[in-house]
Amino acid sequence: MATNPPVGDNQRKGAVRQRSQTQTLSGHWVKRNAETGQFMNVKADKTPFKGVRKEK
């Protein structure tokens, strides 16, 4: 995972590793595990996940 010093400031330093996200045809963003390719989570508000790389 990304390093987050100092603890408690709610800021991430760097991207979330081994995760990617892509946008569905309906406009929702889906998070995917890069190792297995399994879909993990879908955001309902149609905004991308923070700190997760986007697939092309």
N, CA, C and O atoms as a Tripos MOL2 file, in Angstrom:
@<TRIPOS>MOLECULE
protein
  224   223    56     0     0
PROTEIN
NO_CHARGES

@<TRIPOS>ATOM
      1 N           0.8370   -1.1810    0.0000 N.3       1 MET1
      2 CA          0.0000    0.0000    0.0000 C.3       1 MET1
      3 C           0.8790    1.2400    0.0000 C.2       1 MET1
      4 O           2.0900    1.1610    0.2050 O.2       1 MET1
      5 N           0.2600    2.3680   -0.2300 N.am      2 ALA2
      6 CA          0.9940    3.6190   -0.2360 C.3       2 ALA2
      7 C           1.3400    4.0380    1.1920 C.2       2 ALA2
      8 O           0.6470    3.6830    2.1450 O.2       2 ALA2
      9 N           2.4090    4.7880    1.3140 N.am      3 THR3
     10 CA          2.7960    5.2640    2.6420 C.3       3 THR3
     11 C           1.9730    6.4930    2.9900 C.2       3 THR3
     12 O           1.6060    7.2760    2.1140 O.2       3 THR3
     13 N           1.6870    6.6560    4.2720 N.am      4 ASN4
     14 CA          0.7860    7.7290    4.6850 C.3       4 ASN4
     15 C           1.2880    8.5060    5.8960 C.2       4 ASN4
     16 O           0.4800    8.8090    6.7740 O.2       4 ASN4
     17 N           2.5810    8.8490    5.9980 N.am      5 PRO5
     18 CA          2.9830    9.6540    7.1500 C.3       5 PRO5
     19 C           2.6210   11.1180    6.9510 C.2       5 PRO5
     20 O           2.6050   11.5470    5.7970 O.2       5 PRO5
     21 N           2.3370   11.9020    7.9360 N.am      6 PRO6
     22 CA          2.0930   11.4990    9.3170 C.3       6 PRO6
     23 C           0.7230   10.8630    9.4650 C.2       6 PRO6
     24 O          -0.2070   11.1870    8.7260 O.2       6 PRO6
     25 N           0.6070    9.9730   10.4050 N.am      7 VAL7
     26 CA         -0.6400    9.2360   10.6100 C.3       7 VAL7
     27 C          -1.7250   10.1970   11.0930 C.2       7 VAL7
     28 O          -1.4810   11.0420   11.9540 O.2       7 VAL7
     29 N          -2.9210   10.0580   10.5290 N.am      8 GLY8
     30 CA         -4.0550   10.8350   11.0010 C.3       8 GLY8
     31 C          -4.3590   12.0950   10.2230 C.2       8 GLY8
     32 O          -5.3050   12.8020   10.5710 O.2       8 GLY8
     33 N          -3.5890   12.4160    9.1680 N.am      9 ASP9
     34 CA         -3.8780   13.6430    8.4270 C.3       9 ASP9
     35 C          -4.7830   13.4020    7.2240 C.2       9 ASP9
     36 O          -5.0930   14.3370    6.4860 O.2       9 ASP9
     37 N          -5.2180   12.1320    7.0160 N.am     10 ASN10
     38 CA         -6.1520   11.7600    5.9520 C.3      10 ASN10
     39 C          -5.6570   12.1150    4.5630 C.2      10 ASN10
     40 O          -6.4550   12.4860    3.7020 O.2      10 ASN10
     41 N          -4.3540   12.0100    4.3270 N.am     11 GLN11
     42 CA         -3.7840   12.2420    3.0060 C.3      11 GLN11
     43 C          -2.9620   11.0330    2.5910 C.2      11 GLN11
     44 O          -2.2030   10.4890    3.3930 O.2      11 GLN11
     45 N          -3.1110   10.6140    1.3470 N.am     12 ARG12
     46 CA         -2.3520    9.4890    0.8220 C.3      12 ARG12
     47 C          -1.1720   10.0150    0.0200 C.2      12 ARG12
     48 O          -1.3170   10.9530   -0.7640 O.2      12 ARG12
     49 N          -0.0050    9.4120    0.2140 N.am     13 LYS13
     50 CA          1.1790    9.7440   -0.5570 C.3      13 LYS13
     51 C           1.3940    8.6330   -1.5730 C.2      13 LYS13
     52 O           1.8310    7.5440   -1.2010 O.2      13 LYS13
     53 N           1.1040    8.8750   -2.8260 N.am     14 GLY14
     54 CA          1.2650    7.8580   -3.8600 C.3      14 GLY14
     55 C          -0.0390    7.1390   -4.1590 C.2      14 GLY14
     56 O          -1.0460    7.3270   -3.4750 O.2      14 GLY14
     57 N           0.0020    6.3100   -5.1990 N.am     15 ALA15
     58 CA         -1.1960    5.6190   -5.6670 C.3      15 ALA15
     59 C          -1.3900    4.2990   -4.9310 C.2      15 ALA15
     60 O          -0.4550    3.7620   -4.3370 O.2      15 ALA15
     61 N          -2.6120    3.7860   -4.9780 N.am     16 VAL16
     62 CA         -2.9130    2.4690   -4.4300 C.3      16 VAL16
     63 C          -2.3530    1.4420   -5.4050 C.2      16 VAL16
     64 O          -2.6880    1.4730   -6.5890 O.2      16 VAL16
     65 N          -1.5140    0.5410   -4.9350 N.am     17 ARG17
     66 CA         -0.8830   -0.4330   -5.8200 C.3      17 ARG17
     67 C          -1.7970   -1.6270   -6.0520 C.2      17 ARG17
     68 O          -2.6570   -1.9480   -5.2320 O.2      17 ARG17
     69 N          -1.5850   -2.2790   -7.1970 N.am     18 GLN18
     70 CA         -2.2990   -3.4930   -7.5930 C.3      18 GLN18
     71 C          -3.7970   -3.2700   -7.6990 C.2      18 GLN18
     72 O          -4.5830   -4.1960   -7.4970 O.2      18 GLN18
     73 N          -4.1940   -2.0500   -8.0140 N.am     19 ARG19
     74 CA         -5.5860   -1.7340   -8.2610 C.3      19 ARG19
     75 C          -5.6520   -0.8470   -9.4980 C.2      19 ARG19
     76 O          -4.7280   -0.0800   -9.7680 O.2      19 ARG19
     77 N          -6.7400   -0.9520  -10.2450 N.am     20 SER20
     78 CA         -6.9920   -0.0590  -11.3560 C.3      20 SER20
     79 C          -8.4920    0.1710  -11.4210 C.2      20 SER20
     80 O          -9.2690   -0.5350  -10.7770 O.2      20 SER20
     81 N          -8.8870    1.1530  -12.1980 N.am     21 GLN21
     82 CA        -10.3160    1.4290  -12.3240 C.3      21 GLN21
     83 C         -10.6450    1.7230  -13.7740 C.2      21 GLN21
     84 O          -9.8150    2.2300  -14.5290 O.2      21 GLN21
     85 N         -11.8590    1.3990  -14.1430 N.am     22 THR22
     86 CA        -12.3410    1.6450  -15.4810 C.3      22 THR22
     87 C         -13.7820    2.1180  -15.3890 C.2      22 THR22
     88 O         -14.4710    1.8670  -14.4000 O.2      22 THR22
     89 N         -14.2260    2.8020  -16.4290 N.am     23 GLN23
     90 CA        -15.5770    3.3380  -16.4270 C.3      23 GLN23
     91 C         -16.4810    2.4430  -17.2600 C.2      23 GLN23
     92 O         -16.1170    2.0540  -18.3700 O.2      23 GLN23
     93 N         -17.6540    2.1140  -16.7390 N.am     24 THR24
     94 CA        -18.6010    1.2790  -17.4590 C.3      24 THR24
     95 C         -19.3600    2.1140  -18.4760 C.2      24 THR24
     96 O         -19.2470    3.3400  -18.4910 O.2      24 THR24
     97 N         -20.1250    1.4560  -19.3160 N.am     25 LEU25
     98 CA        -20.9090    2.1700  -20.3200 C.3      25 LEU25
     99 C         -21.9750    3.0620  -19.6880 C.2      25 LEU25
    100 O         -22.3830    4.0600  -20.2830 O.2      25 LEU25
    101 N         -22.4250    2.7080  -18.4870 N.am     26 SER26
    102 CA        -23.4340    3.5150  -17.8010 C.3      26 SER26
    103 C         -22.8260    4.7130  -17.0770 C.2      26 SER26
    104 O         -23.5620    5.5510  -16.5570 O.2      26 SER26
    105 N         -21.4820    4.8100  -17.0320 N.am     27 GLY27
    106 CA        -20.8240    5.9470  -16.4130 C.3      27 GLY27
    107 C         -20.3070    5.7040  -15.0160 C.2      27 GLY27
    108 O         -19.6540    6.5790  -14.4490 O.2      27 GLY27
    109 N         -20.5760    4.5380  -14.4370 N.am     28 HIS28
    110 CA        -20.0840    4.2060  -13.1040 C.3      28 HIS28
    111 C         -18.6260    3.7760  -13.1900 C.2      28 HIS28
    112 O         -18.1870    3.2590  -14.2170 O.2      28 HIS28
    113 N         -17.8740    3.9890  -12.1120 N.am     29 TRP29
    114 CA        -16.4840    3.5630  -12.0400 C.3      29 TRP29
    115 C         -16.3920    2.2550  -11.2860 C.2      29 TRP29
    116 O         -17.0230    2.0860  -10.2430 O.2      29 TRP29
    117 N         -15.5900    1.3100  -11.8230 N.am     30 VAL30
    118 CA        -15.4250   -0.0190  -11.2480 C.3      30 VAL30
    119 C         -13.9610   -0.2000  -10.8850 C.2      30 VAL30
    120 O         -13.0760    0.0490  -11.7030 O.2      30 VAL30
    121 N         -13.7060   -0.6370   -9.6460 N.am     31 LYS31
    122 CA        -12.3390   -0.9010   -9.2020 C.3      31 LYS31
    123 C         -12.0210   -2.3680   -9.4590 C.2      31 LYS31
    124 O         -12.8530   -3.2440   -9.2210 O.2      31 LYS31
    125 N         -10.7880   -2.6330   -9.9570 N.am     32 ARG32
    126 CA        -10.3980   -3.9850  -10.3350 C.3      32 ARG32
    127 C          -9.0750   -4.3510   -9.6760 C.2      32 ARG32
    128 O          -8.1800   -3.5160   -9.5530 O.2      32 ARG32
    129 N          -8.9590   -5.6110   -9.2530 N.am     33 ASN33
    130 CA         -7.7090   -6.1400   -8.7300 C.3      33 ASN33
    131 C          -6.8040   -6.4280   -9.9260 C.2      33 ASN33
    132 O          -7.1880   -7.1920  -10.8110 O.2      33 ASN33
    133 N          -5.6140   -5.8360   -9.9710 N.am     34 ALA34
    134 CA         -4.7300   -5.9730  -11.1250 C.3      34 ALA34
    135 C          -4.1140   -7.3630  -11.2170 C.2      34 ALA34
    136 O          -3.7410   -7.7930  -12.3080 O.2      34 ALA34
    137 N          -4.0000   -8.0700  -10.1090 N.am     35 GLU35
    138 CA         -3.3980   -9.4070  -10.1400 C.3      35 GLU35
    139 C          -4.3580  -10.4500  -10.7050 C.2      35 GLU35
    140 O          -3.9740  -11.2440  -11.5640 O.2      35 GLU35
    141 N          -5.5940  -10.4530  -10.2320 N.am     36 THR36
    142 CA         -6.5580  -11.4750  -10.6500 C.3      36 THR36
    143 C          -7.5120  -10.9830  -11.7250 C.2      36 THR36
    144 O          -8.1180  -11.8020  -12.4160 O.2      36 THR36
    145 N          -7.6680   -9.6680  -11.8910 N.am     37 GLY37
    146 CA         -8.6110   -9.1210  -12.8530 C.3      37 GLY37
    147 C         -10.0370   -9.0980  -12.3420 C.2      37 GLY37
    148 O         -10.9560   -8.7490  -13.0820 O.2      37 GLY37
    149 N         -10.2320   -9.4690  -11.0750 N.am     38 GLN38
    150 CA        -11.5710   -9.5360  -10.5060 C.3      38 GLN38
    151 C         -12.0700   -8.1370  -10.1570 C.2      38 GLN38
    152 O         -11.3280   -7.3310   -9.5960 O.2      38 GLN38
    153 N         -13.3430   -7.8460  -10.4940 N.am     39 PHE39
    154 CA        -13.9470   -6.5780  -10.1240 C.3      39 PHE39
    155 C         -14.2170   -6.5830   -8.6280 C.2      39 PHE39
    156 O         -14.6680   -7.5850   -8.0740 O.2      39 PHE39
    157 N         -13.9350   -5.4470   -7.9690 N.am     40 MET40
    158 CA        -14.0180   -5.3750   -6.5250 C.3      40 MET40
    159 C         -15.1730   -4.5260   -6.0350 C.2      40 MET40
    160 O         -15.8920   -4.9210   -5.1170 O.2      40 MET40
    161 N         -15.3590   -3.3520   -6.6460 N.am     41 ASN41
    162 CA        -16.3000   -2.3940   -6.0960 C.3      41 ASN41
    163 C         -16.7800   -1.4800   -7.2150 C.2      41 ASN41
    164 O         -16.0590   -1.2510   -8.1860 O.2      41 ASN41
    165 N         -18.0060   -0.9550   -7.0830 N.am     42 VAL42
    166 CA        -18.5790   -0.0040   -8.0380 C.3      42 VAL42
    167 C         -19.0160    1.2160   -7.2630 C.2      42 VAL42
    168 O         -19.6300    1.0950   -6.2030 O.2      42 VAL42
    169 N         -18.7020    2.4080   -7.7870 N.am     43 LYS43
    170 CA        -19.1490    3.6390   -7.1310 C.3      43 LYS43
    171 C         -20.4950    4.0540   -7.6950 C.2      43 LYS43
    172 O         -20.7000    4.0460   -8.9090 O.2      43 LYS43
    173 N         -21.4020    4.4140   -6.8170 N.am     44 ALA44
    174 CA        -22.7640    4.7520   -7.2200 C.3      44 ALA44
    175 C         -22.8900    6.1970   -7.7000 C.2      44 ALA44
    176 O         -23.8020    6.5120   -8.4640 O.2      44 ALA44
    177 N         -21.9840    7.0830   -7.2610 N.am     45 ASP45
    178 CA        -22.1450    8.4990   -7.5900 C.3      45 ASP45
    179 C         -21.4370    8.9170   -8.8750 C.2      45 ASP45
    180 O         -21.3810   10.1100   -9.1730 O.2      45 ASP45
    181 N         -20.8980    7.9800   -9.6400 N.am     46 LYS46
    182 CA        -20.2810    8.2180  -10.9530 C.3      46 LYS46
    183 C         -19.0640    9.1290  -10.8960 C.2      46 LYS46
    184 O         -18.7660    9.8190  -11.8710 O.2      46 LYS46
    185 N         -18.3550    9.1430   -9.7690 N.am     47 THR47
    186 CA        -17.0750    9.8530   -9.6770 C.3      47 THR47
    187 C         -15.9820    8.8070   -9.5240 C.2      47 THR47
    188 O         -16.2230    7.7610   -8.9210 O.2      47 THR47
    189 N         -14.7780    9.0590  -10.0550 N.am     48 PRO48
    190 CA        -13.7230    8.0540   -9.9590 C.3      48 PRO48
    191 C         -13.2100    7.8850   -8.5320 C.2      48 PRO48
    192 O         -13.3390    8.7820   -7.6990 O.2      48 PRO48
    193 N         -12.6200    6.7080   -8.2660 N.am     49 PHE49
    194 CA        -11.9970    6.4400   -6.9770 C.3      49 PHE49
    195 C         -10.7590    7.3220   -6.8340 C.2      49 PHE49
    196 O         -10.0780    7.5990   -7.8210 O.2      49 PHE49
    197 N         -10.4670    7.7610   -5.6220 N.am     50 LYS50
    198 CA         -9.3000    8.6010   -5.3700 C.3      50 LYS50
    199 C          -8.0720    7.7190   -5.2050 C.2      50 LYS50
    200 O          -8.1170    6.7230   -4.4850 O.2      50 LYS50
    201 N          -6.9810    8.0750   -5.8640 N.am     51 GLY51
    202 CA         -5.7050    7.3920   -5.6800 C.3      51 GLY51
    203 C          -5.5840    6.0690   -6.3950 C.2      51 GLY51
    204 O          -4.6360    5.3290   -6.1310 O.2      51 GLY51
    205 N          -6.5100    5.7280   -7.3000 N.am     52 VAL52
    206 CA         -6.4600    4.4750   -8.0320 C.3      52 VAL52
    207 C          -6.2440    4.8050   -9.5070 C.2      52 VAL52
    208 O          -6.9380    5.6490  -10.0750 O.2      52 VAL52
    209 N          -5.2600    4.1170  -10.1260 N.am     53 ARG53
    210 CA         -4.9350    4.4310  -11.5190 C.3      53 ARG53
    211 C          -6.0790    4.0510  -12.4450 C.2      53 ARG53
    212 O          -6.8570    3.1430  -12.1530 O.2      53 ARG53
    213 N          -6.1710    4.7580  -13.5650 N.am     54 LYS54
    214 CA         -7.2260    4.5180  -14.5470 C.3      54 LYS54
    215 C          -6.6820    3.6330  -15.6630 C.2      54 LYS54
    216 O          -5.5310    3.7740  -16.0760 O.2      54 LYS54
    217 N          -7.5200    2.7210  -16.1450 N.am     55 GLU55
    218 CA         -7.1760    1.8760  -17.2860 C.3      55 GLU55
    219 C          -7.5030    2.6210  -18.5710 C.2      55 GLU55
    220 O          -8.3790    3.4850  -18.6040 O.2      55 GLU55
    221 N          -6.7840    2.2690  -19.6220 N.am     56 LYS56
    222 CA         -7.0650    2.9040  -20.9180 C.3      56 LYS56
    223 C          -7.9860    2.0460  -21.7310 C.2      56 LYS56
    224 O          -8.3390    2.4090  -22.8520 O.2      56 LYS56
@<TRIPOS>BOND
     1     1     2 1
     2     2     3 1
     3     3     4 2
     4     3     5 am
     5     5     6 1
     6     6     7 1
     7     7     8 2
     8     7     9 am
     9     9    10 1
    10    10    11 1
    11    11    12 2
    12    11    13 am
    13    13    14 1
    14    14    15 1
    15    15    16 2
    16    15    17 am
    17    17    18 1
    18    18    19 1
    19    19    20 2
    20    19    21 am
    21    21    22 1
    22    22    23 1
    23    23    24 2
    24    23    25 am
    25    25    26 1
    26    26    27 1
    27    27    28 2
    28    27    29 am
    29    29    30 1
    30    30    31 1
    31    31    32 2
    32    31    33 am
    33    33    34 1
    34    34    35 1
    35    35    36 2
    36    35    37 am
    37    37    38 1
    38    38    39 1
    39    39    40 2
    40    39    41 am
    41    41    42 1
    42    42    43 1
    43    43    44 2
    44    43    45 am
    45    45    46 1
    46    46    47 1
    47    47    48 2
    48    47    49 am
    49    49    50 1
    50    50    51 1
    51    51    52 2
    52    51    53 am
    53    53    54 1
    54    54    55 1
    55    55    56 2
    56    55    57 am
    57    57    58 1
    58    58    59 1
    59    59    60 2
    60    59    61 am
    61    61    62 1
    62    62    63 1
    63    63    64 2
    64    63    65 am
    65    65    66 1
    66    66    67 1
    67    67    68 2
    68    67    69 am
    69    69    70 1
    70    70    71 1
    71    71    72 2
    72    71    73 am
    73    73    74 1
    74    74    75 1
    75    75    76 2
    76    75    77 am
    77    77    78 1
    78    78    79 1
    79    79    80 2
    80    79    81 am
    81    81    82 1
    82    82    83 1
    83    83    84 2
    84    83    85 am
    85    85    86 1
    86    86    87 1
    87    87    88 2
    88    87    89 am
    89    89    90 1
    90    90    91 1
    91    91    92 2
    92    91    93 am
    93    93    94 1
    94    94    95 1
    95    95    96 2
    96    95    97 am
    97    97    98 1
    98    98    99 1
    99    99   100 2
   100    99   101 am
   101   101   102 1
   102   102   103 1
   103   103   104 2
   104   103   105 am
   105   105   106 1
   106   106   107 1
   107   107   108 2
   108   107   109 am
   109   109   110 1
   110   110   111 1
   111   111   112 2
   112   111   113 am
   113   113   114 1
   114   114   115 1
   115   115   116 2
   116   115   117 am
   117   117   118 1
   118   118   119 1
   119   119   120 2
   120   119   121 am
   121   121   122 1
   122   122   123 1
   123   123   124 2
   124   123   125 am
   125   125   126 1
   126   126   127 1
   127   127   128 2
   128   127   129 am
   129   129   130 1
   130   130   131 1
   131   131   132 2
   132   131   133 am
   133   133   134 1
   134   134   135 1
   135   135   136 2
   136   135   137 am
   137   137   138 1
   138   138   139 1
   139   139   140 2
   140   139   141 am
   141   141   142 1
   142   142   143 1
   143   143   144 2
   144   143   145 am
   145   145   146 1
   146   146   147 1
   147   147   148 2
   148   147   149 am
   149   149   150 1
   150   150   151 1
   151   151   152 2
   152   151   153 am
   153   153   154 1
   154   154   155 1
   155   155   156 2
   156   155   157 am
   157   157   158 1
   158   158   159 1
   159   159   160 2
   160   159   161 am
   161   161   162 1
   162   162   163 1
   163   163   164 2
   164   163   165 am
   165   165   166 1
   166   166   167 1
   167   167   168 2
   168   167   169 am
   169   169   170 1
   170   170   171 1
   171   171   172 2
   172   171   173 am
   173   173   174 1
   174   174   175 1
   175   175   176 2
   176   175   177 am
   177   177   178 1
   178   178   179 1
   179   179   180 2
   180   179   181 am
   181   181   182 1
   182   182   183 1
   183   183   184 2
   184   183   185 am
   185   185   186 1
   186   186   187 1
   187   187   188 2
   188   187   189 am
   189   189   190 1
   190   190   191 1
   191   191   192 2
   192   191   193 am
   193   193   194 1
   194   194   195 1
   195   195   196 2
   196   195   197 am
   197   197   198 1
   198   198   199 1
   199   199   200 2
   200   199   201 am
   201   201   202 1
   202   202   203 1
   203   203   204 2
   204   203   205 am
   205   205   206 1
   206   206   207 1
   207   207   208 2
   208   207   209 am
   209   209   210 1
   210   210   211 1
   211   211   212 2
   212   211   213 am
   213   213   214 1
   214   214   215 1
   215   215   216 2
   216   215   217 am
   217   217   218 1
   218   218   219 1
   219   219   220 2
   220   219   221 am
   221   221   222 1
   222   222   223 1
   223   223   224 2
@<TRIPOS>SUBSTRUCTURE
     1 MET1         2 RESIDUE 1 A MET
     2 ALA2         6 RESIDUE 1 A ALA
     3 THR3        10 RESIDUE 1 A THR
     4 ASN4        14 RESIDUE 1 A ASN
     5 PRO5        18 RESIDUE 1 A PRO
     6 PRO6        22 RESIDUE 1 A PRO
     7 VAL7        26 RESIDUE 1 A VAL
     8 GLY8        30 RESIDUE 1 A GLY
     9 ASP9        34 RESIDUE 1 A ASP
    10 ASN10       38 RESIDUE 1 A ASN
    11 GLN11       42 RESIDUE 1 A GLN
    12 ARG12       46 RESIDUE 1 A ARG
    13 LYS13       50 RESIDUE 1 A LYS
    14 GLY14       54 RESIDUE 1 A GLY
    15 ALA15       58 RESIDUE 1 A ALA
    16 VAL16       62 RESIDUE 1 A VAL
    17 ARG17       66 RESIDUE 1 A ARG
    18 GLN18       70 RESIDUE 1 A GLN
    19 ARG19       74 RESIDUE 1 A ARG
    20 SER20       78 RESIDUE 1 A SER
    21 GLN21       82 RESIDUE 1 A GLN
    22 THR22       86 RESIDUE 1 A THR
    23 GLN23       90 RESIDUE 1 A GLN
    24 THR24       94 RESIDUE 1 A THR
    25 LEU25       98 RESIDUE 1 A LEU
    26 SER26      102 RESIDUE 1 A SER
    27 GLY27      106 RESIDUE 1 A GLY
    28 HIS28      110 RESIDUE 1 A HIS
    29 TRP29      114 RESIDUE 1 A TRP
    30 VAL30      118 RESIDUE 1 A VAL
    31 LYS31      122 RESIDUE 1 A LYS
    32 ARG32      126 RESIDUE 1 A ARG
    33 ASN33      130 RESIDUE 1 A ASN
    34 ALA34      134 RESIDUE 1 A ALA
    35 GLU35      138 RESIDUE 1 A GLU
    36 THR36      142 RESIDUE 1 A THR
    37 GLY37      146 RESIDUE 1 A GLY
    38 GLN38      150 RESIDUE 1 A GLN
    39 PHE39      154 RESIDUE 1 A PHE
    40 MET40      158 RESIDUE 1 A MET
    41 ASN41      162 RESIDUE 1 A ASN
    42 VAL42      166 RESIDUE 1 A VAL
    43 LYS43      170 RESIDUE 1 A LYS
    44 ALA44      174 RESIDUE 1 A ALA
    45 ASP45      178 RESIDUE 1 A ASP
    46 LYS46      182 RESIDUE 1 A LYS
    47 THR47      186 RESIDUE 1 A THR
    48 PRO48      190 RESIDUE 1 A PRO
    49 PHE49      194 RESIDUE 1 A PHE
    50 LYS50      198 RESIDUE 1 A LYS
    51 GLY51      202 RESIDUE 1 A GLY
    52 VAL52      206 RESIDUE 1 A VAL
    53 ARG53      210 RESIDUE 1 A ARG
    54 LYS54      214 RESIDUE 1 A LYS
    55 GLU55      218 RESIDUE 1 A GLU
    56 LYS56      222 RESIDUE 1 A LYS
